[in-house]
């Protein structure tokens, strides 16, 4: 009697990706692209192609598209219709305007927090500065730049205003990128020391004028370094153009095509 034909084993269908899985992919792609931007290796005007990013990061072009749109909303990328996403190429006047806004907002923030920080808040700020110092010592430039910006976001959180925090977050998204593009790694290592001086001035509550001076001088010095770096890169780019396209950009990195 012939044996009965065996039925093929039932296969379990692969589960559909969940919303949580999609969110994890989005955050992974966002972190990777943000880190690349803060490394300073992507020069102004560099295009970020969806296909190339998707292949490099092992994800779909849809996931990349969502992240690029998010970074565009944060002003970390420039999005051009039918052309794609590009690393911003801000003018010196644009950068001066952003730093001017930061000085105005942070002067009010310092005035609000002056003499009003609790011991726990001061401890949290000092712990954060230690993380900044560690990142610089270990050569983690991208992390160090992000932590430097996060210091000011931490101050804004202590003011208990979501509207203020949202606005400062947008400003810092811009200045973090400027710092990555145009500030030298050696000069940027000053940030932890300057942040420690801001904490001391706020915590002691001895002189509001001194606290304002320390905080605004910190921003002034950063702006001067960034503007000087941008001006130097523009000079080199012009020289490269006049010399027929040979040479490299101001930081020894390949010159990116403008858009």
C-alpha positions in Angstrom: 0.0 0.0 0.0 1.6 3.3 -1.0 2.5 5.5 1.8 0.6 8.8 2.2 2.3 11.8 0.7 3.8 13.9 3.4 2.5 17.4 3.7 5.1 20.1 3.6 5.7 21.7 7.0 3.7 24.8 7.6 5.7 28.0 7.3 5.2 30.8 9.6 4.8 34.1 7.7 7.4 36.7 8.6 5.9 39.3 10.9 5.2 42.7 9.3 7.5 45.5 10.6 5.9 47.2 13.5 5.7 50.9 14.1 8.3 50.4 16.8 10.6 48.8 14.3 10.1 51.7 11.9 10.8 54.2 14.7 14.0 52.4 15.6 15.2 52.5 12.0 14.3 56.2 11.7 16.3 57.0 14.9 19.3 54.9 13.7 19.3 56.7 10.4 18.8 60.1 12.0 21.7 59.5 14.5 24.0 58.4 11.7 23.3 61.3 9.4 23.5 63.8 12.3 26.8 62.4 13.4 28.2 62.7 9.9 27.0 66.4 9.8 28.6 67.1 13.1 31.9 65.5 12.1 32.5 68.5 9.8 33.5 66.1 7.0 30.5 66.9 4.9 31.3 70.3 3.5 28.8 73.1 2.6 26.8 72.3 -0.5 27.4 68.5 -0.4 24.4 66.6 -1.7 22.9 63.8 0.4 21.5 61.2 -2.1 18.7 59.0 -0.9 19.9 55.9 -2.7 23.5 56.1 -1.5 22.4 56.7 2.1 19.9 53.8 2.0 22.6 51.5 0.7 25.2 52.6 3.2 22.8 52.4 6.2 20.9 49.2 5.1 17.5 50.8 5.1 14.8 51.8 2.7 14.8 55.1 0.7 11.5 55.9 2.5 13.3 55.8 5.9 16.1 58.1 4.5 13.5 60.5 3.0 11.7 60.9 6.4 15.0 61.6 8.2 16.1 64.1 5.5 12.8 65.9 5.9 13.2 66.0 9.7 16.7 67.4 9.4 15.4 70.0 6.9 12.8 71.1 9.4 15.6 71.5 12.0 17.5 73.6 9.5 20.4 71.1 9.5 19.9 70.5 5.8 18.7 72.5 2.9 15.9 70.7 0.9 15.4 71.8 -2.7 12.4 70.7 -4.8 13.4 68.1 -7.4 17.0 68.4 -6.4 17.3 66.8 -3.0 19.0 67.5 0.3 22.2 69.4 0.7 24.5 70.4 3.6 23.7 74.1 4.3 26.0 76.7 2.8 25.1 79.7 5.0 26.3 83.2 4.3 28.3 85.1 6.9 25.3 87.4 7.4 23.0 84.5 8.0 25.3 83.1 10.7 25.7 86.5 12.3 21.9 86.7 12.5 21.6 83.4 14.3 24.3 84.2 16.8 22.6 87.6 17.4 19.4 85.8 18.2 21.2 83.4 20.6 22.8 86.3 22.5 19.4 87.9 23.0 17.7 84.7 24.1 20.5 83.5 26.3 20.9 86.9 28.1 17.2 86.5 29.2 17.9 82.8 30.2 20.9 83.8 32.3 18.9 86.6 34.0 16.1 84.1 34.8 18.4 81.4 36.2 20.9 83.7 38.0 21.0 82.8 41.7 18.0 80.5 41.3 19.6 77.1 40.5 19.2 74.4 43.0 22.1 72.2 44.2 20.7 69.3 42.1 20.6 71.5 39.0 24.2 72.7 39.6 25.3 69.1 40.0 23.6 68.1 36.8 25.3 70.9 34.9 28.7 70.0 36.3 28.2 66.3 35.4 27.3 67.3 31.9 30.5 69.4 31.6 32.5 66.3 32.7 30.9 64.4 29.8 32.0 67.2 27.4 35.5 67.0 28.7 35.6 63.3 28.4 34.4 63.5 24.8 37.1 66.0 23.8 39.8 64.0 25.5 38.8 60.9 23.7 38.7 62.7 20.3 34.9 62.2 19.8 34.4 65.5 18.0 30.8 64.9 16.9 29.8 63.9 20.5 31.7 66.8 21.9 29.9 69.3 19.6 26.5 67.9 20.4 27.2 67.9 24.2 28.3 71.5 24.0 25.0 72.4 22.4 23.1 70.2 24.9 24.6 72.2 27.8 22.6 75.2 26.6 19.5 73.1 26.2 19.9 71.8 29.7 20.0 75.5 30.9 16.8 76.2 28.9 15.0 73.1 30.4 15.8 74.6 33.9 13.8 77.7 32.9 10.6 75.6 32.7 9.4 77.0 29.4 8.6 74.7 26.5 8.3 77.6 24.1 11.8 78.9 25.0 13.3 75.4 24.8 11.8 74.8 21.4 13.2 78.1 20.1 16.7 77.6 21.6 16.8 74.0 20.2 16.3 75.4 16.7 19.0 78.0 17.2 21.4 75.5 18.5 20.8 73.1 15.6 22.1 75.9 13.4 25.1 76.9 15.6 26.1 73.2 16.1 26.4 72.8 12.4 28.3 76.1 12.0 30.8 74.9 14.6 31.2 71.5 12.9 31.8 73.2 9.6 34.1 76.1 10.5 35.5 75.8 14.0 38.8 74.0 14.6 38.9 71.0 17.0 41.6 72.7 19.1 39.6 75.9 19.6 36.4 73.9 20.3 38.0 72.2 23.2 37.6 75.5 25.2 33.8 74.9 25.5 33.9 72.8 28.7 36.1 75.3 30.6 33.8 78.2 29.4 30.7 76.2 30.5 32.2 75.7 33.9 32.7 79.4 34.2 29.0 80.0 33.3 27.9 77.5 36.0 30.1 79.2 38.6 28.7 82.6 37.7 25.1 81.4 37.9 25.5 79.4 41.0 27.3 81.9 43.2 24.7 84.6 42.6 27.2 87.4 43.3 26.9 89.5 40.2 24.4 89.3 37.4 26.6 91.6 35.2 29.4 89.1 35.6 27.2 86.1 34.8 26.0 87.9 31.6 29.5 88.9 30.7 30.8 85.3 31.0 27.8 83.8 29.0 27.8 86.4 26.2 31.6 86.4 25.9 31.4 82.6 25.4 29.0 83.1 22.4 31.1 86.1 21.0 34.3 84.0 20.9 32.5 81.1 19.3 31.0 83.4 16.6 34.3 85.0 15.9 36.0 81.7 15.4 33.2 80.4 13.2 33.1 83.5 11.0 36.8 83.5 10.6 36.8 79.9 9.6 34.0 80.5 7.1 35.7 83.5 5.6 39.0 81.6 5.2 37.2 78.7 3.5 35.4 81.1 1.1 38.8 82.8 0.2 40.3 79.4 -0.6 37.3 78.4 -2.6 37.6 81.6 -4.7 41.3 81.0 -5.2 40.5 77.4 -6.3 37.9 78.7 -8.8 40.3 81.3 -10.3 43.0 78.7 -10.6 40.8 76.4 -12.7 39.4 74.1 -10.0 42.6 72.7 -8.5 43.2 72.6 -4.8 41.1 72.0 -1.8 38.9 73.7 0.7 40.0 75.7 3.7 40.2 72.8 6.2 42.2 70.5 4.0 39.0 68.7 2.9 37.7 68.1 -0.6 35.8 71.1 -2.0 32.1 70.5 -2.3 30.1 71.7 -5.3 27.9 74.7 -4.5 24.2 74.7 -5.3 
